[in-house]
């Protein structure tokens, strides 16, 4: 886990370097809007199928065959799936490339009256779309390696993606535009990641045979398991395309503002969400199976407690210092002060729902641990409808920021619905410690904001942006930690218990 965590951190650092260069060279104009649409298309299918439904369906079947029939049979199964995916997705990608204008009209209809953005988005999407094929095969090979206990190669793959795009940006002068450079960078990243995983798989005990694929009971099982997952993941990602469709009708740059702001919003959401999903599901499932309701209740409440302890201060800091953060990270080159202001407004609205979306990870895990996959999907459907309707209403008031605010508020609607569904189960009731801790977390977050603001405005008044941002981050972290102790959210015994668990691990 330490290796995976370290490589994930390395990938996020490389991702921020990529975003800084992207803002500087690409900016937030029509070329940027076109590229971000071209990037979202293969990423959408990748998240729904390759990294979502496929991974969670393929790995258990591969592991089961490996355990019951041996490694050779498991490798034959994986080889067959590899060739099946290669054939099916190659045909799908070729079809998508041929009808790309229709697809662009469907996901960004507002571009239709803007021939520059429409034609460019079509051209760039034709370059980026094969990335879906590469990453689907990468997900399969990564699943095989993970099942064999080799986590590092797959965890390192995102680093290659970021390095490929960084290299493309540095060579942007050799392309028609920075958008073209990034599009080819995406295509190159797919080839790099696939090559990397193929080499890693070849060095392991996995040996695939290139032959015509055939449908077996095992492949049918994977496809049947994928069905509900594809529907669930698709529903949860419809919001992405709904936002894209609505934003395409707004001013040039709207899609870009959503992208840059969401990249910052996703940082705490991704880190905390991954930690919760990785750690909570197996131990919660085990406690539920053993009918240890007291343990279930404690795990559920402590998970919510830790999520809010991390999410609330992150959301508060991102909201208060949004202009400073955006301008420090992105405002240079093609990304001007007007772009910074617009992106900061979007970020401010996005983070209204940051604590909610992190809490949803805990609520969803509570359902999954009970083998209930339908309830989270039903809640997501209602929230999606609410989000779209609210977005359409708010864009007439606050423009593109209305899309982000609707997304944030729909997160809290999901929290309310999850609470309503779980309220009848005593093992998921909120305990007194959580209520006390939540009050302390809110108070500590307020003290942190006041302290960090004072440090920035008094001690570092007139300092450069980078110095000011570093001062805010460091002082805010120290003040928040001390405040948690002061308000009794954390006490020395908690620290000793955590250190004891690590020592025993």
URSUL-V231303 format. One record per pair of residues at least 24 apart in sequence whose ideal C-beta (glycine too) atoms are under 8 Angstrom apart, sorted by the first residue. I is the first residue (numbers start at 1). J is the second residue. If there is no record, write none. Layout:
i=I j=J
i=I j=J
//
This chain:
i=1 j=278
i=3 j=151
i=3 j=152
i=3 j=155
i=4 j=151
i=4 j=152
i=4 j=155
i=7 j=152
i=7 j=155
i=7 j=156
i=7 j=159
i=8 j=155
i=8 j=158
i=8 j=274
i=10 j=159
i=11 j=155
i=11 j=156
i=11 j=158
i=11 j=159
i=11 j=161
i=11 j=162
i=12 j=267
i=12 j=270
i=12 j=271
i=14 j=159
i=14 j=162
i=14 j=163
i=14 j=166
i=15 j=158
i=15 j=162
i=15 j=263
i=16 j=329
i=17 j=162
i=17 j=166
i=18 j=162
i=18 j=165
i=18 j=166
i=18 j=169
i=19 j=260
i=19 j=263
i=19 j=329
i=19 j=330
i=20 j=329
i=20 j=330
i=21 j=166
i=21 j=169
i=21 j=170
i=22 j=165
i=22 j=169
i=22 j=182
i=23 j=260
i=23 j=329
i=23 j=330
i=23 j=331
i=23 j=332
i=23 j=333
i=23 j=334
i=23 j=335
i=23 j=339
i=24 j=330
i=24 j=332
i=24 j=333
i=24 j=334
i=24 j=335
i=25 j=169
i=25 j=172
i=25 j=178
i=25 j=333
i=25 j=334
i=26 j=169
i=26 j=178
i=26 j=179
i=26 j=182
i=26 j=334
i=27 j=256
i=27 j=333
i=27 j=334
i=27 j=335
i=27 j=336
i=27 j=339
i=28 j=253
i=28 j=256
i=28 j=257
i=28 j=260
i=28 j=334
i=28 j=335
i=28 j=339
i=28 j=342
i=28 j=343
i=29 j=252
i=29 j=253
i=29 j=256
i=29 j=334
i=30 j=114
i=30 j=116
i=30 j=117
i=30 j=120
i=30 j=252
i=31 j=120
i=31 j=177
i=31 j=178
i=31 j=179
i=32 j=179
i=32 j=253
i=32 j=255
i=32 j=256
i=32 j=259
i=33 j=111
i=33 j=117
i=33 j=121
i=33 j=248
i=33 j=252
i=33 j=253
i=33 j=254
i=33 j=255
i=33 j=256
i=34 j=111
i=34 j=116
i=34 j=117
i=34 j=120
i=34 j=121
i=34 j=124
i=34 j=179
i=35 j=121
i=35 j=124
i=35 j=178
i=35 j=179
i=35 j=182
i=35 j=183
i=36 j=255
i=36 j=256
i=36 j=259
i=37 j=104
i=37 j=107
i=37 j=108
i=37 j=111
i=37 j=121
i=37 j=124
i=37 j=125
i=37 j=244
i=37 j=248
i=37 j=255
i=38 j=121
i=38 j=124
i=38 j=125
i=38 j=127
i=38 j=128
i=38 j=179
i=38 j=183
i=38 j=186
i=39 j=128
i=39 j=182
i=39 j=186
i=40 j=107
i=40 j=240
i=40 j=241
i=40 j=244
i=41 j=103
i=41 j=107
i=41 j=125
i=41 j=128
i=41 j=129
i=42 j=128
i=42 j=129
i=42 j=130
i=42 j=131
i=42 j=132
i=42 j=135
i=42 j=186
i=43 j=131
i=44 j=237
i=44 j=240
i=44 j=241
i=45 j=132
i=46 j=131
i=46 j=132
i=46 j=135
i=46 j=136
i=46 j=139
i=47 j=233
i=47 j=237
i=48 j=230
i=48 j=233
i=48 j=234
i=48 j=237
i=49 j=136
i=49 j=226
i=49 j=230
i=49 j=233
i=50 j=132
i=50 j=135
i=50 j=136
i=50 j=138
i=50 j=139
i=51 j=135
i=51 j=139
i=52 j=229
i=52 j=230
i=52 j=233
i=53 j=225
i=53 j=226
i=53 j=227
i=53 j=228
i=53 j=229
i=53 j=230
i=53 j=232
i=53 j=233
i=54 j=136
i=54 j=139
i=54 j=140
i=54 j=143
i=54 j=222
i=54 j=226
i=54 j=229
i=55 j=139
i=55 j=142
i=55 j=143
i=56 j=225
i=56 j=229
i=57 j=222
i=57 j=223
i=57 j=225
i=57 j=226
i=57 j=229
i=58 j=140
i=58 j=143
i=58 j=222
i=59 j=143
i=59 j=146
i=59 j=147
i=60 j=225
i=61 j=218
i=61 j=221
i=61 j=222
i=61 j=225
i=62 j=143
i=62 j=144
i=62 j=147
i=63 j=147
i=65 j=218
i=66 j=147
i=71 j=205
i=75 j=144
i=75 j=205
i=75 j=206
i=75 j=207
i=75 j=208
i=76 j=209
i=77 j=216
i=77 j=218
i=77 j=219
i=78 j=140
i=78 j=144
i=78 j=206
i=78 j=208
i=79 j=207
i=79 j=208
i=79 j=209
i=79 j=210
i=79 j=211
i=80 j=213
i=80 j=214
i=80 j=216
i=80 j=219
i=81 j=140
i=81 j=213
i=81 j=219
i=81 j=222
i=82 j=137
i=82 j=140
i=82 j=141
i=82 j=208
i=83 j=210
i=83 j=211
i=83 j=212
i=83 j=213
i=84 j=213
i=84 j=215
i=84 j=219
i=85 j=136
i=85 j=137
i=85 j=140
i=86 j=133
i=86 j=137
i=87 j=213
i=89 j=132
i=89 j=133
i=89 j=136
i=90 j=133
i=92 j=132
i=93 j=129
i=93 j=130
i=93 j=132
i=93 j=133
i=96 j=129
i=97 j=126
i=97 j=129
i=97 j=130
i=100 j=125
i=100 j=126
i=100 j=129
i=107 j=241
i=107 j=244
i=107 j=245
i=107 j=248
i=108 j=244
i=108 j=245
i=108 j=248
i=108 j=255
i=109 j=245
i=109 j=248
i=109 j=249
i=110 j=245
i=110 j=247
i=110 j=248
i=110 j=249
i=110 j=250
i=111 j=248
i=114 j=252
i=117 j=252
i=120 j=177
i=120 j=179
i=123 j=180
i=124 j=179
i=124 j=180
i=124 j=183
i=127 j=180
i=127 j=183
i=127 j=184
i=127 j=186
i=127 j=187
i=128 j=183
i=128 j=186
i=128 j=187
i=130 j=187
i=130 j=190
i=131 j=186
i=131 j=187
i=131 j=189
i=131 j=190
i=133 j=190
i=134 j=190
i=134 j=191
i=134 j=193
i=134 j=194
i=135 j=190
i=135 j=193
i=135 j=194
i=137 j=194
i=137 j=197
i=138 j=190
i=138 j=193
i=138 j=194
i=138 j=197
i=141 j=194
i=141 j=197
i=141 j=198
i=141 j=200
i=141 j=201
i=141 j=206
i=142 j=197
i=144 j=201
i=144 j=204
i=144 j=206
i=145 j=197
i=145 j=200
i=145 j=201
i=145 j=204
i=145 j=206
i=148 j=204
i=148 j=205
i=148 j=206
i=150 j=200
i=150 j=204
i=153 j=196
i=153 j=197
i=153 j=200
i=154 j=197
i=156 j=196
i=157 j=193
i=157 j=196
i=157 j=197
i=160 j=189
i=160 j=192
i=160 j=193
i=160 j=196
i=161 j=186
i=161 j=189
i=161 j=192
i=161 j=193
i=164 j=188
i=164 j=189
i=164 j=192
i=165 j=189
i=228 j=373
i=231 j=377
i=232 j=373
i=232 j=376
i=232 j=377
i=232 j=380
i=235 j=377
i=235 j=380
i=235 j=381
i=235 j=384
i=236 j=377
i=236 j=380
i=238 j=384
i=239 j=384
i=239 j=387
i=239 j=388
i=239 j=407
i=239 j=410
i=242 j=384
i=242 j=387
i=242 j=388
i=242 j=391
i=243 j=391
i=243 j=403
i=243 j=407
i=246 j=388
i=246 j=391
i=246 j=392
i=246 j=395
i=246 j=403
i=247 j=400
i=247 j=403
i=250 j=395
i=250 j=399
i=250 j=400
i=251 j=399
i=251 j=400
i=253 j=339
i=253 j=342
i=254 j=399
i=254 j=400
i=256 j=339
i=256 j=343
i=257 j=339
i=257 j=342
i=257 j=343
i=257 j=346
i=257 j=400
i=258 j=346
i=258 j=400
i=258 j=403
i=258 j=404
i=260 j=326
i=260 j=330
i=260 j=343
i=260 j=346
i=261 j=326
i=261 j=343
i=261 j=344
i=261 j=346
i=261 j=347
i=261 j=350
i=261 j=404
i=262 j=346
i=262 j=350
i=262 j=404
i=264 j=318
i=264 j=325
i=264 j=326
i=264 j=329
i=264 j=347
i=265 j=318
i=265 j=347
i=265 j=350
i=265 j=351
i=265 j=354
i=268 j=310
i=268 j=311
i=268 j=314
i=268 j=315
i=268 j=318
i=268 j=354
i=268 j=358
i=269 j=354
i=269 j=357
i=269 j=358
i=272 j=307
i=272 j=310
i=272 j=311
i=272 j=358
i=272 j=361
i=273 j=357
i=273 j=358
i=273 j=361
i=276 j=303
i=276 j=307
i=276 j=358
i=276 j=361
i=276 j=362
i=276 j=365
i=277 j=361
i=277 j=365
i=280 j=362
i=280 j=365
i=281 j=365
i=281 j=368
i=281 j=369
i=284 j=365
i=284 j=366
i=284 j=369
i=285 j=368
i=285 j=369
i=288 j=369
i=288 j=370
i=293 j=426
i=293 j=427
i=294 j=427
i=296 j=427
i=296 j=428
i=297 j=426
i=297 j=427
i=297 j=428
i=297 j=429
i=297 j=431
i=298 j=431
i=300 j=362
i=300 j=366
i=300 j=427
i=300 j=428
i=301 j=430
i=301 j=431
i=301 j=433
i=301 j=434
i=303 j=362
i=303 j=365
i=304 j=359
i=304 j=362
i=304 j=430
i=304 j=434
i=305 j=433
i=305 j=434
i=305 j=437
i=305 j=438
i=305 j=441
i=307 j=355
i=307 j=358
i=307 j=359
i=307 j=361
i=307 j=362
i=308 j=355
i=308 j=358
i=308 j=359
i=308 j=437
i=308 j=438
i=308 j=441
i=309 j=437
i=309 j=441
i=309 j=484
i=309 j=489
i=310 j=358
i=311 j=354
i=311 j=355
i=311 j=358
i=311 j=359
i=312 j=355
i=312 j=441
i=312 j=442
i=312 j=445
i=313 j=441
i=313 j=444
i=313 j=445
i=313 j=448
i=313 j=476
i=313 j=480
i=314 j=351
i=314 j=354
i=315 j=351
i=315 j=352
i=315 j=354
i=315 j=355
i=316 j=445
i=316 j=446
i=316 j=448
i=316 j=449
i=317 j=448
i=317 j=449
i=317 j=452
i=317 j=472
i=317 j=476
i=318 j=347
i=318 j=348
i=318 j=351
i=318 j=354
i=319 j=347
i=319 j=348
i=319 j=351
i=319 j=352
i=320 j=449
i=320 j=452
i=320 j=453
i=321 j=452
i=321 j=456
i=321 j=469
i=321 j=472
i=322 j=347
i=322 j=348
i=322 j=351
i=324 j=456
i=324 j=465
i=324 j=468
i=324 j=469
i=324 j=472
i=325 j=469
i=327 j=465
i=328 j=465
i=328 j=466
i=328 j=468
i=328 j=469
i=342 j=400
i=342 j=401
i=345 j=398
i=345 j=401
i=346 j=400
i=346 j=401
i=346 j=403
i=346 j=404
i=347 j=404
i=348 j=401
i=349 j=398
i=349 j=401
i=349 j=402
i=349 j=404
i=349 j=405
i=349 j=407
i=349 j=408
i=350 j=404
i=350 j=407
i=350 j=408
i=351 j=408
i=352 j=405
i=352 j=408
i=352 j=409
i=353 j=407
i=353 j=408
i=353 j=409
i=353 j=410
i=353 j=411
i=353 j=412
i=354 j=408
i=354 j=411
i=356 j=408
i=356 j=411
i=356 j=412
i=356 j=414
i=356 j=415
i=357 j=411
i=359 j=415
i=360 j=411
i=360 j=414
i=360 j=415
i=360 j=418
i=363 j=414
i=363 j=415
i=363 j=418
i=363 j=419
i=363 j=422
i=364 j=418
i=366 j=422
i=366 j=428
i=367 j=421
i=375 j=421
i=379 j=414
i=379 j=417
i=379 j=418
i=379 j=421
i=380 j=414
i=382 j=413
i=382 j=417
i=383 j=410
i=383 j=411
i=383 j=413
i=383 j=414
i=383 j=417
i=384 j=410
i=386 j=410
i=386 j=413
i=436 j=488
i=437 j=489
i=439 j=487
i=440 j=484
i=440 j=487
i=440 j=488
i=440 j=489
i=441 j=484
i=441 j=487
i=441 j=489
i=443 j=483
i=443 j=487
i=444 j=480
i=444 j=483
i=444 j=484
i=444 j=486
i=444 j=487
i=444 j=489
i=445 j=480
i=447 j=479
i=447 j=480
i=447 j=483
i=448 j=476
i=448 j=479
i=448 j=480
i=448 j=483
i=449 j=476
i=451 j=475
i=451 j=476
i=451 j=479
i=452 j=476
i=452 j=479
//
